[in-house]
Amino acid sequence: MRLPNGQTVYQINPGETGLMYRNIVACRSYLQHGVALRPGTTVFDVGANIGISALFFHWECPDLRIFAFEPAPLLFEALTANLAEHQVKAIACNYALHRAPGTRQLTYYPDTTAMSGLYADPDNDAELTRVFLANSGFDNDDVEDLAAGRHSTVTSDCRLRTISEVVEECHVDAIDLLKINVERAEGDVLAGVAESFWPRIRQLTMQLHDIEGRLKEVSGELAGRGYRVAVAQDPLLAGTEIYELFAVRT
């Protein structure tokens, strides 16, 4: 698929790819509220999907080392193809990051891949899709037509590792940007960071589901660790539990 910036990518669903381009590249959703990239540093892209975020980081600052984590097999195939095609200095990892090593079941939505995850809930995710479509300007009949059948599922076993394992194994001295978009598993990813490594993480940007006070909890924890925290919400997600959180070490 050819993107509006003239670049081409391997992808799964054209509509979804276009939306990711709108959010990540055109709207720069991950580089806001003081979050910026520095040459020669390391980025962890957790929940990389087909690699639009990794490509964006590479286009913004080519001299980066990127670790891209994506457990879904078809997405990982597209991710590795895109990283190779665009000569991104990256390591693609076909597993999920979590609070502890192990194996869990991954639920994959073939028609809405970005909502796939360890905590996928087809009914709730379908309602989130309806709200998004309504906020996008579709009428009720169109919302129901467009949302119908988009959350059929495929399940598979998913390997789990922790950030601390990867850091130790790959000799990562510091993470300049930790980007997380893992559909309700963001707390698990953060729990996999060893306490001693937190001072070496300069910035975080994440999609966060505000379930049972999670937004306030995570914001408070990061502020307590010395980060300046900002929270935003895409207008197309107004009325949902989904927010964007940005944290920069002061």
Phi, psi and omega per residue, in radians:
M1 nan 2.359 3.087
R2 -1.576 2.207 -3.130
L3 -1.483 2.846 3.138
P4 -1.017 -0.428 3.119
N5 -1.492 0.098 3.098
G6 1.597 -0.190 3.109
Q7 -1.377 2.646 3.098
T8 -1.974 2.574 -3.122
V9 -2.418 2.667 2.903
Y10 -1.416 2.423 -3.035
Q11 -2.695 3.045 -3.064
I12 -1.864 -0.976 -3.100
N13 -2.152 2.012 -3.080
P14 -0.970 -0.744 -3.137
G15 -1.094 -0.727 3.140
E16 -1.195 -0.697 3.096
T17 -1.079 -0.731 3.099
G18 -1.073 -0.689 3.124
L19 -1.172 -0.720 3.097
M20 -1.094 -0.684 3.098
Y21 -1.094 -0.775 3.130
R22 -1.007 -0.833 -3.071
N23 -1.241 -0.872 -2.938
I24 -1.468 -0.771 -3.044
V25 -1.617 -0.980 -3.070
A26 -1.190 -0.793 -3.098
C27 -1.619 -0.096 3.085
R28 0.908 0.836 -2.978
S29 -1.104 -0.422 -3.116
Y30 -1.624 -0.208 -3.121
L31 -2.024 1.274 3.127
Q32 -2.360 2.922 3.052
H33 0.942 0.751 3.050
G34 1.548 -0.096 3.105
V35 -1.296 2.218 -3.102
A36 -2.549 2.788 -3.128
L37 -1.786 2.572 3.110
R38 -2.161 2.395 3.142
P39 -1.019 2.543 3.036
G40 1.387 0.184 -3.094
T41 -1.909 -3.121 -3.042
T42 -1.989 2.377 3.080
V43 -2.094 2.348 2.973
F44 -1.810 2.022 3.130
D45 -1.806 1.674 -3.021
V46 -1.728 2.002 -2.978
G47 1.549 1.030 -2.959
A48 -1.383 -0.332 -3.088
N49 0.967 -2.286 -3.114
I50 -1.510 -0.033 3.033
G51 1.818 0.239 3.132
I52 -1.069 -0.704 3.127
S53 -1.168 -0.749 3.118
A54 -1.093 -0.717 3.104
L55 -1.117 -0.742 3.120
F56 -1.048 -0.801 3.119
F57 -1.055 -0.716 3.135
H58 -1.137 -0.735 3.128
W59 -1.158 -0.618 -3.139
E60 -1.269 -0.650 -3.010
C61 -2.622 1.471 -2.996
P62 -1.018 -0.497 -3.073
D63 -1.528 1.024 3.092
L64 -2.080 2.699 2.891
R65 -1.876 2.120 -3.056
I66 -2.003 2.293 2.935
F67 -1.818 2.043 -3.074
A68 -1.941 2.114 -3.038
F69 -1.922 2.107 3.124
E70 -2.622 1.972 -3.076
P71 -1.465 -0.398 -3.065
A72 -1.275 2.202 -3.004
P73 -0.991 -0.839 -3.103
L74 -1.173 -0.685 3.105
L75 -1.145 -0.696 3.136
F76 -1.108 -0.659 3.102
E77 -1.071 -0.802 3.097
A78 -1.159 -0.686 3.119
L79 -1.014 -0.893 -3.104
T80 -1.118 -0.645 3.102
A81 -1.116 -0.732 -3.128
N82 -1.203 -0.704 3.112
L83 -1.091 -0.705 3.128
A84 -1.221 -0.779 -3.099
E85 -1.046 -0.662 -3.079
H86 -1.734 0.145 3.065
Q87 0.928 0.821 3.105
V88 -1.403 2.364 3.090
K89 -1.370 1.524 -2.966
A90 -2.507 2.725 2.981
I91 -2.026 2.076 3.129
A92 -1.628 2.290 -3.034
C93 -2.118 2.067 -3.052
N94 -1.597 1.036 3.070
Y95 -2.757 2.944 3.123
A96 -1.741 2.632 3.010
L97 -1.640 2.434 -3.024
H98 -2.610 -3.023 -3.111
R99 -1.379 -0.355 -3.127
A100 -2.688 2.667 3.095
P101 -1.144 2.720 3.113
G102 2.729 -2.730 3.115
T103 -2.450 2.396 3.062
R104 -2.445 2.975 3.125
Q105 -1.516 2.259 3.071
L106 -1.750 2.285 3.066
T107 -1.771 2.129 -3.057
Y108 -1.972 2.258 3.054
Y109 -1.745 1.857 -3.119
P110 -1.033 -0.560 -3.076
D111 -1.690 -0.131 3.106
T112 -2.513 1.156 -2.932
T113 -1.073 -0.547 -3.069
A114 -1.169 -0.275 3.132
M115 -1.700 0.046 3.111
S116 -1.160 2.687 3.107
G117 2.969 -3.111 -3.137
L118 -1.297 -0.409 -3.094
Y119 -2.058 0.486 -3.134
A120 -1.026 2.412 -3.140
D121 -2.320 1.707 -3.006
P122 -0.931 -0.725 -3.126
D123 -1.165 -0.824 -3.133
N124 -1.173 -0.701 -3.138
D125 -1.173 -0.601 3.069
A126 -1.124 -0.678 3.110
E127 -1.177 -0.684 3.070
L128 -1.051 -0.700 3.114
T129 -1.112 -0.719 3.128
R130 -1.083 -0.741 3.134
V131 -1.118 -0.753 3.116
F132 -1.034 -0.794 -3.124
L133 -1.155 -0.696 3.101
A134 -1.114 -0.738 3.097
N135 -1.139 -0.412 3.128
S136 -1.407 -0.120 3.056
G137 1.865 0.064 3.114
F138 -1.373 2.555 3.089
D139 -1.405 3.022 -3.003
N140 -1.025 -0.744 -3.127
D141 -1.119 -0.753 3.130
D142 -1.153 -0.665 3.102
V143 -1.015 -0.831 -3.128
E144 -1.143 -0.686 3.125
D145 -1.136 -0.770 -3.085
L146 -1.260 -0.541 -3.113
A147 -1.449 -0.353 -3.051
A148 -1.071 2.233 3.040
G149 1.308 0.105 -3.076
R150 -1.433 -0.082 -3.085
H151 -2.158 0.586 2.914
S152 -1.212 2.592 -2.933
T153 -2.132 2.668 2.946
V154 -2.250 2.326 -3.113
T155 -2.003 2.639 3.102
S156 -2.709 2.815 3.062
D157 -1.281 2.493 -3.073
C158 -2.239 2.196 3.078
R159 -1.316 2.436 3.131
L160 -2.043 2.401 2.998
R161 -2.370 3.050 3.096
T162 -1.948 2.753 3.034
I163 -0.998 -0.707 -3.109
S164 -1.068 -0.678 3.077
E165 -1.060 -0.816 -3.099
V166 -1.139 -0.749 3.135
V167 -1.018 -0.772 -3.117
E168 -1.242 -0.787 -3.088
E169 -1.127 -0.680 -3.051
C170 -1.746 0.113 3.075
H171 0.990 0.870 3.114
V172 -1.499 2.040 -3.105
D173 -1.387 -0.581 -3.097
A174 -2.777 2.728 3.057
I175 -2.051 2.031 -3.137
D176 -1.315 -0.633 3.108
L177 -2.478 2.165 3.026
L178 -1.870 1.834 3.125
K179 -1.751 2.267 -3.070
I180 -2.277 2.194 3.009
N181 -2.546 1.560 -2.935
V182 -2.300 0.380 2.971
E183 0.894 1.246 3.047
R184 1.440 -0.058 -3.134
A185 -1.779 0.227 -3.061
E186 -1.069 -0.645 3.105
G187 -1.115 -0.617 3.106
D188 -1.159 -0.704 3.116
V189 -1.069 -0.822 -3.126
L190 -1.118 -0.603 -3.141
A191 -1.178 -0.292 3.124
G192 -1.527 0.126 3.088
V193 -1.632 2.147 3.090
A194 -1.102 2.480 -3.102
E195 -0.955 -0.671 -3.094
S196 -1.207 -0.321 -3.085
F197 -1.595 -0.279 -3.069
W198 -0.941 -0.721 3.138
P199 -1.085 -0.262 -3.118
R200 -1.627 0.015 3.068
I201 -1.738 1.955 -3.014
R202 -1.438 -0.658 -3.052
Q203 -2.511 2.633 3.009
L204 -2.338 2.529 2.971
T205 -2.462 2.243 -3.024
M206 -2.612 2.618 2.900
Q207 -1.502 2.282 -3.039
L208 -2.274 2.317 3.071
H209 -1.629 2.056 -3.080
D210 -1.425 1.414 -3.137
I211 -1.927 2.186 3.116
E212 0.947 0.769 3.059
G213 1.338 0.335 -3.062
R214 -1.102 -0.650 -3.107
L215 -1.061 -0.847 3.126
K216 -1.131 -0.692 -3.120
E217 -1.119 -0.881 -3.107
V218 -1.172 -0.726 3.108
S219 -1.016 -0.762 -3.141
G220 -1.156 -0.716 3.126
E221 -1.101 -0.748 -3.125
L222 -1.212 -0.695 3.078
A223 -1.063 -0.690 3.113
G224 -1.167 -0.388 3.108
R225 -1.576 0.064 3.051
G226 1.732 0.316 3.115
Y227 -1.744 2.569 2.927
R228 -1.533 2.133 -2.973
V229 -1.952 2.395 3.040
A230 -2.307 2.593 -3.118
V231 -2.240 2.425 3.103
A232 -2.466 2.923 3.055
Q233 -2.472 2.260 3.057
D234 -1.046 2.268 3.123
P235 -0.959 -0.506 3.122
L236 -1.257 -0.196 3.113
L237 -1.916 0.187 3.098
A238 -1.011 2.368 -3.113
G239 1.558 0.066 3.084
T240 -1.954 3.107 3.133
E241 -1.518 0.051 -2.956
I242 -1.705 2.209 3.130
Y243 -2.287 2.897 3.010
E244 -1.947 2.316 -3.140
L245 -2.098 2.367 -3.141
F246 -2.184 2.360 -3.118
A247 -2.423 2.217 -3.139
V248 -2.198 2.251 -3.124
R249 -1.190 2.246 -3.088
T250 -1.513 nan nan
